Amino acid sequence: MNLSVSPRLLACCGFIQPNARVADIGCDHGYLGIYLLKNKIASSVIAADVNEGPLQSAIRNAEKFGVREQMTFYLSDGFRNIPRDFDVAVCAGMGADTMISILDAAPWLKDSRYGLILQCQSKTPMLRQYLSEKGWYIYKELVIRDGKFLYTVMEVHWKPGFPLTCGECYFPPAIQENPSQEGLEYYRWVKNGLIKIINGRGPTADPVIVKALQELEELKHDPDLAWLKEER
Ligand SMILES: C[S@@+](CC[C@H](N)C(=O)[O-])C[C@H]1O[C@@H](n2cnc3c(N)ncnc32)[C@H](O)[C@@H]1O
C-alpha cells in the first residue's frame, strides 16, 4: 500500500540521512516515520506523542502500512519518556513555544551526536533566536510551499558560538545560502510583516523590529544575494 505525504512532511523526510535512527516527537498520525521506513530511508523510528489518541492512530497506521515492527511508540511529553538511542529527532507541525519547552526539558540533547529537524508552524523567528542563544546552529534551512502556505524546515546541530543578529532571526543565513523562488517569496513575506508591525506602532515601534527590517533591506544590496533583488 502506498503512502503519500504532504510536501511539508516530505521536505522533513528529505533531511534524513540513509539508515538514520529517527525519533519523531509529536508524531500524531505517524506518517513521517511510516514514510521513512516504507522508503527504506530510516533504519528505525521512535514515534512519540503527548496525547493518547494521536499515538493510537500512529500505531494503527503503522500496522496498516506494514512497518509496525520497525517502530516503537511512546506516550511522552517531548523527549521525557523516550530512549536516547536515536541519531536525529524531528519536531514538525508545532509552534515555537511548544518546541522551546520541549528542547528546554531535554538538555542532554546538547551533544554533537544528535541532529534536530525542526518544522515550526508559528513564531519561527522566536525559535531561531532561542536556538542561537542556547548554542544550536542552523546548518540548513529550506523554504517549501505546501498548498498556499510557505513553511521552513531547518536542520540544527549543537554548535555554540554563532549567534544570529535580530535580522537573521527573521531571515537566517541558512536560507540566504539557498536561492529559490520560495526563499524570495518568504523574504518578501517576512519583510512585509515587519513593515506592517512598524507602521501599526509608528514612533513607538520596537527598535529590535526596526533594526531587523533595516538588516533585511540591506541584504538586497549584497552582491552575493542578487537573487533577493525584487523585480517589481
Ligand atoms: C499538528 S500535529 C503535527 C503532527 C506531525 N508532526 C506533522 O507535522 O504532521 C502536533 C502533534 O504534536 C503533539 N504534541 C504537542 N505537544 C507535544 C509535546 N509536548 N510532546 C509530544 N507531542 C506533542 C500533539 O498531540 C499533536 O499530535
The ligand as an SDF file (V2000), in Angstrom:
LIG
                    3D

 27 29  0  0  0  0  0  0  0  0999 V2000
   -0.2240   19.4630   14.4800 C   0  0  0  0  0  0  0  0  0  0  0  0
    0.3090   17.9060   14.9880 S   0  0  0  0  0  0  0  0  0  0  0  0
    1.6830   17.6570   13.9220 C   0  0  0  0  0  0  0  0  0  0  0  0
    1.8390   16.2150   13.5950 C   0  0  0  0  0  0  0  0  0  0  0  0
    3.0200   15.8520   12.7110 C   0  0  0  0  0  0  0  0  0  0  0  0
    4.2810   16.0180   13.4050 N   0  0  0  0  0  0  0  0  0  0  0  0
    3.0040   16.6720   11.4610 C   0  0  0  0  0  0  0  0  0  0  0  0
    3.8400   17.5770   11.3230 O   0  0  0  0  0  0  0  0  0  0  0  0
    2.1490   16.4420   10.5870 O   0  0  0  0  0  0  0  0  0  0  0  0
    1.1020   18.1990   16.5330 C   0  0  0  0  0  0  0  0  0  0  0  0
    1.2290   16.9280   17.3720 C   0  0  0  0  0  0  0  0  0  0  0  0
    2.1520   17.1890   18.4200 O   0  0  0  0  0  0  0  0  0  0  0  0
    1.6550   16.6310   19.6110 C   0  0  0  0  0  0  0  0  0  0  0  0
    2.2920   17.3680   20.7240 N   0  0  0  0  0  0  0  0  0  0  0  0
    2.0240   18.6230   21.1550 C   0  0  0  0  0  0  0  0  0  0  0  0
    2.8050   18.9360   22.1970 N   0  0  0  0  0  0  0  0  0  0  0  0
    3.6170   17.8690   22.4070 C   0  0  0  0  0  0  0  0  0  0  0  0
    4.6350   17.5640   23.3520 C   0  0  0  0  0  0  0  0  0  0  0  0
    4.9920   18.4430   24.2990 N   0  0  0  0  0  0  0  0  0  0  0  0
    5.2510   16.3770   23.2890 N   0  0  0  0  0  0  0  0  0  0  0  0
    4.8910   15.4560   22.3390 C   0  0  0  0  0  0  0  0  0  0  0  0
    3.9050   15.6730   21.4330 N   0  0  0  0  0  0  0  0  0  0  0  0
    3.2910   16.8580   21.4620 C   0  0  0  0  0  0  0  0  0  0  0  0
    0.1470   16.7730   19.5100 C   0  0  0  0  0  0  0  0  0  0  0  0
   -0.5340   15.8450   20.3390 O   0  0  0  0  0  0  0  0  0  0  0  0
   -0.0720   16.5060   18.0240 C   0  0  0  0  0  0  0  0  0  0  0  0
   -0.3170   15.1360   17.7710 O   0  0  0  0  0  0  0  0  0  0  0  0
  1  2  1  0
  2  3  1  0
  2 10  1  0
  3  4  1  0
  4  5  1  0
  5  6  1  0
  5  7  1  0
  7  8  2  0
  7  9  1  0
 10 11  1  0
 11 12  1  0
 11 26  1  0
 12 13  1  0
 13 14  1  0
 13 24  1  0
 14 15  1  0
 14 23  1  0
 15 16  2  0
 16 17  1  0
 17 18  1  0
 17 23  2  0
 18 19  1  0
 18 20  2  0
 20 21  1  0
 21 22  2  0
 22 23  1  0
 24 25  1  0
 24 26  1  0
 26 27  1  0
M  CHG  2   2   1   9  -1
M  END
$$$$
